[in-house]
Amino acid sequence: MSQNILIKIGKYLIDSLQIYFSASLELQEELIKNGFYVPRSPDRKIKMPIPIIYSNFRGWLKTPEPITIERLIPPEELGLKPDDLGWTRTVKDGKTAYLIPPEKAYVEVYVKNNTISFDLNILGYHLERASIRGINPEKWTNWLMFYIDLKYIDEIIDALKNYVNINSQSQLNLPEPEKEIQQGGKEVTYYVKVPVRDFSVCMGCFDPVQKYLRKKAEEHCKLYPNLKLCENPIDIINKLRLRLEYDPSTETFAKVGIAKISGKRPQIMVKLASMGPSITIRGVAKSEIKGKARGKLVYCGHKNRRQYIDLDLISFYKALLSTRDYVDKLPKE
C-alpha cells in the first residue's frame, strides 16, 4: 500500500498529557512585547505565569489525590468560580486543594510518507503553573509529553510493521535505550531519541487560556492604566502569536519508550524535547532571560485547533521494539 495515503493506525485514550507552554521563551517574549508582565510585575503586584495544559486522570493504581493550590491556576484567574469547573475545595497537607473531575484526552495515530503522526484531541484538562519545579522552565529539556497504557505496545508495533520499509527483522539494528529518572525518583523511563519531522501546538486554542489572558489584561489595566496594552486589550490579545511550530534550526527530538510513574500503571511514553540553540530575551523580573529555543512562533486564528507531533516512522518503530524488552526493568510499585 502506498504511504502517500494517510493511514489511520488507531485511536487511544491518553493516561496523562502535559504541554509546558511555560518552557517557551518565544511565548514569554511575545507576551512581554505586548504589555503583559510575565511571570510577574516589577512591583510583584501581578503574578502571571504562562499556563501549563495538564490532563492527568487515567492510569492510576490508586485514587488520585487533590491538587494543592500552588500547582494550579485557580478558576478566579479565569473569571470563574470553582463550581463553574466542577472543582471541589478540600485541604491537603494543610494547604487549600481541589478535587478535579476526571478529564479525557485521545491521541489519533496516522502513518504517511515514513512519518508517524500523533493528533492530540484534548477534551478535558486544567491549567497549572510551574512554581513547584526547582529549575526555571526555560532550562527544561522535556516540554510536551503524553502517556498511554503499555498494554497497547504490541498492538501498535504489529500495526506499524506493515508500513516500515525494512526487508527483515534482522536488519533492524535496534538502538540501546537510555534510562532517565525524574520527579525525585517517582518516574523511571527507558527511551530512545527519535527524530521530529514536524509539530504544531497552540496555547491560544485552549479556551481557558483565552479567559486567563483577558482576566490578566483587566488586572494589568486596573493597576497600570497607562500601559499600551490598555488602549485595546482585546484587540492585542486577538493578534498575539501563540502557536509554536517545528523549526529545523532547533535541536528537537522525541524521547520514545516506556515509563513507570509511582502510583500508575506502566505506560508508553512520548516526550517532545529540545536542547537548543540558546536564546536570550528581555525580561520583566530580570533584565535578560536565557533558555532553550522550542520552535517558531506563528499567528493562529484558533479555528482549526489542531495539536500534533510528527516523528520518523522507522525510528519510532525501533524505539518501541527496543524499549519493550526493558519492561521487566521498570519498578513494580
C-alpha positions in Angstrom: 0.0 0.0 0.0 1.3 3.4 -0.9 2.5 5.5 2.0 1.4 8.7 0.2 -2.0 7.9 1.6 -2.8 8.9 5.2 -3.4 5.7 7.1 -5.1 5.6 10.5 -3.4 3.2 12.9 -5.6 3.7 15.9 -7.2 6.0 18.5 -6.1 5.7 22.1 -7.1 7.1 25.4 -4.3 9.2 26.9 -3.5 8.4 30.5 -1.8 11.8 31.0 -0.7 14.8 29.0 1.2 17.9 29.7 2.1 20.8 27.4 4.6 23.1 29.2 4.0 26.3 27.3 5.7 28.0 30.3 9.0 26.5 29.0 8.9 28.6 25.8 10.8 31.9 25.9 9.3 32.6 22.5 5.8 32.8 24.1 7.2 34.7 27.1 8.8 37.3 24.8 5.6 37.7 22.7 3.5 38.4 25.9 6.1 40.8 27.3 6.4 42.7 24.0 2.6 43.2 24.0 2.5 44.6 27.5 2.0 41.7 29.9 4.1 41.4 32.9 5.4 37.8 32.7 6.0 36.0 35.1 5.3 38.9 37.4 5.3 42.7 37.5 8.3 44.6 38.8 6.5 45.6 42.0 5.2 42.0 42.4 1.6 43.1 42.5 0.8 40.9 39.5 1.7 37.3 39.1 1.3 35.9 35.6 2.9 32.5 35.0 2.4 31.1 31.5 -0.1 28.2 31.8 0.6 24.5 31.5 -2.0 22.4 29.9 -2.5 19.4 32.2 -4.7 16.3 31.7 -3.8 13.6 34.2 -6.7 11.4 35.3 -6.1 8.0 33.9 -3.7 5.1 34.6 -3.8 5.4 38.4 -3.5 2.4 40.5 -4.9 4.4 43.5 -7.4 7.2 43.9 -5.9 10.5 42.5 -5.1 12.9 45.3 -6.4 16.5 45.3 -4.1 19.1 43.7 -2.8 21.8 46.0 -3.4 25.4 45.1 0.3 26.3 44.4 0.2 24.0 41.4 -2.9 25.4 39.9 -4.0 28.4 38.1 -7.2 28.9 40.1 -10.6 29.5 38.4 -10.7 33.0 39.8 -7.9 33.9 37.5 -10.1 32.9 34.6 -13.0 35.0 35.9 -14.7 31.8 37.1 -15.7 30.0 40.3 -14.5 26.5 41.3 -18.2 25.3 40.9 -18.1 26.5 37.3 -15.4 23.9 36.6 -16.8 21.2 38.9 -13.9 21.6 41.3 -14.4 20.6 44.9 -12.4 22.5 47.5 -10.6 20.5 50.2 -7.4 20.5 52.2 -4.1 18.6 51.6 -1.1 18.9 53.9 -2.6 21.9 55.5 -3.0 23.7 52.1 -6.0 24.6 50.1 -6.5 21.9 47.4 -9.1 20.9 44.8 -10.6 17.6 43.7 -10.9 17.9 39.9 -13.3 15.8 37.9 -11.9 13.1 35.6 -10.5 14.5 32.3 -10.3 12.8 28.9 -7.9 13.1 26.0 -7.2 11.0 23.0 -4.4 10.5 20.5 -5.1 9.5 17.0 -2.2 7.8 15.3 -1.6 8.0 11.5 1.2 6.9 9.1 2.2 8.7 5.9 5.4 9.0 3.9 7.6 7.2 6.5 6.2 9.6 9.2 4.1 8.7 12.2 1.7 11.4 13.2 0.1 11.9 16.6 -3.0 14.1 16.6 -3.9 15.2 20.2 -7.6 15.6 20.9 -7.6 17.1 24.4 -11.2 17.2 25.6 -10.6 17.6 29.4 -7.8 19.4 31.1 -6.9 22.2 33.6 -4.3 24.9 33.8 -1.3 24.6 36.1 1.7 26.8 36.9 5.4 26.0 37.1 6.1 27.3 40.6 6.6 23.9 42.2 9.6 23.0 40.0 13.1 23.8 41.4 14.5 24.7 37.9 13.2 27.6 35.8 11.1 26.2 32.9 13.3 27.8 30.2 16.0 25.4 31.3 13.9 22.3 30.9 14.6 19.8 28.1 11.2 18.0 28.0 8.3 20.3 27.4 5.5 18.3 25.8 4.6 14.7 26.8 1.8 12.2 26.7 1.5 8.6 28.1 -0.8 5.8 27.1 -1.4 2.3 28.6 1.5 0.0 28.0 -0.9 -2.8 27.0 -1.1 -1.2 23.5 2.5 -1.6 22.7 2.2 -4.9 20.9 -0.8 -3.7 19.0 1.0 -0.6 17.8 4.1 -2.5 16.9 2.2 -5.1 14.9 0.2 -2.3 13.1 3.3 -0.4 12.2 5.2 -3.5 10.9 3.2 -3.3 7.7 4.5 0.2 6.9 8.1 0.0 8.0 10.3 -0.4 4.9 12.8 -2.9 6.3 13.5 -6.1 4.5 13.9 -8.3 7.5 13.8 -8.0 11.3 17.5 -8.9 11.3 18.2 -5.5 9.6 16.6 -3.5 12.4 19.8 -2.8 14.4 17.9 -1.8 17.5 19.3 1.1 19.5 20.2 0.7 23.2 17.7 2.6 25.3 18.7 5.3 27.7 17.4 5.4 31.3 16.1 8.6 32.9 14.8 9.2 36.4 12.7 12.2 37.1 10.4 13.7 39.8 12.8 12.8 42.5 12.7 9.1 41.6 8.9 8.9 41.1 9.3 8.4 37.3 11.6 5.9 35.7 11.8 5.7 31.9 13.7 3.8 29.2 13.7 5.7 25.9 15.3 6.1 22.5 15.7 9.5 20.8 13.5 9.7 17.7 13.8 12.5 15.0 11.0 15.0 14.9 9.6 15.7 11.4 7.1 18.4 12.4 5.0 19.6 15.3 2.4 22.4 16.0 0.8 23.3 19.3 -1.1 26.4 20.2 -1.6 27.8 23.7 -4.4 30.1 22.4 -6.5 27.3 21.1 -7.4 26.3 24.7 -10.4 28.4 25.8 -9.4 28.7 29.4 -6.1 30.3 28.3 -8.1 33.0 26.4 -10.1 33.6 29.6 -6.8 33.8 31.6 -5.3 36.4 29.1 -8.4 38.6 29.3 -8.6 38.4 33.1 -4.9 39.2 33.4 -5.3 42.2 30.9 -8.1 43.5 33.2 -5.8 43.2 36.2 -2.9 44.9 34.4 -5.1 47.8 33.2 -6.6 48.3 36.7 -3.2 48.7 38.2 -1.3 50.2 35.3 -3.8 52.1 33.1 -1.0 53.8 31.1 0.2 50.6 29.6 -0.1 50.3 25.8 -1.9 47.1 26.4 -4.8 49.0 27.9 -5.5 51.0 24.8 -7.3 48.0 23.3 -6.6 44.8 25.3 -8.9 42.5 23.4 -7.5 43.5 20.0 -4.0 43.0 21.3 -4.9 39.5 22.7 -6.5 38.5 19.4 -3.3 39.4 17.5 -0.9 37.5 19.7 1.2 34.8 18.2 0.6 31.8 20.4 1.3 28.8 18.2 4.7 27.0 18.4 5.7 25.1 15.3 8.7 22.9 14.3 11.8 24.9 13.3 14.6 22.8 11.6 17.2 25.0 13.2 16.2 23.9 16.7 17.7 20.7 18.1 14.4 19.0 18.7 13.8 15.3 19.2 11.3 12.9 21.0 12.0 10.6 23.8 10.0 7.4 22.9 9.8 4.4 25.2 8.3 3.1 28.4 7.6 4.7 31.7 6.7 3.8 35.3 5.4 6.7 37.4 4.8 5.9 41.1 1.1 5.0 41.7 0.5 4.5 38.0 0.4 1.5 35.6 3.3 1.1 33.1 2.9 3.3 30.1 4.1 4.1 26.6 5.8 7.5 26.7 6.3 10.2 24.0 8.2 13.3 25.2 9.0 16.3 22.9 12.4 17.7 23.9 14.8 20.4 22.8 18.4 21.1 23.6 18.9 24.4 21.9 20.1 26.7 20.5 20.3 29.0 23.4 18.2 32.2 23.1 18.0 35.4 25.2 15.0 37.7 25.7 14.4 40.9 27.6 12.7 40.0 30.8 10.5 41.7 33.4 11.6 40.1 36.6 15.2 40.4 35.4 16.7 42.3 32.5 17.7 39.2 30.5 16.5 35.6 30.4 18.4 32.8 28.7 17.0 29.5 27.8 16.4 26.9 25.1 14.7 27.5 21.8 11.5 25.5 21.4 10.3 26.3 17.9 9.0 29.0 15.6 6.2 31.2 16.9 3.4 32.0 14.5 -0.1 33.5 14.4 -3.1 31.2 14.8 -6.7 32.1 14.3 -7.8 29.3 16.8 -10.3 27.8 14.3 -8.7 24.5 13.3 -7.2 24.0 16.8 -5.1 21.1 15.7 -2.3 20.0 18.0 0.1 17.4 16.6 3.5 15.8 16.6 5.1 14.0 13.6 8.0 11.6 14.1 10.2 9.5 11.9 8.3 6.2 11.5 11.2 3.7 11.4 13.0 5.3 14.4 9.7 5.3 16.3 9.1 1.6 15.5 12.7 0.7 16.6 12.2 2.7 19.8 9.1 0.7 20.8 10.8 -2.6 19.9 13.9 -1.9 21.9 12.3 -0.5 25.0 9.6 -3.2 25.1 12.5 -5.6 26.1 13.0 -3.3 29.2 9.5 -3.7 30.7 10.8 -6.0 33.4 13.3 -3.4 34.5 10.6 -0.9 35.4 9.8 -0.5 39.1 6.9 -2.7 40.3 5.2 -0.4 42.7 
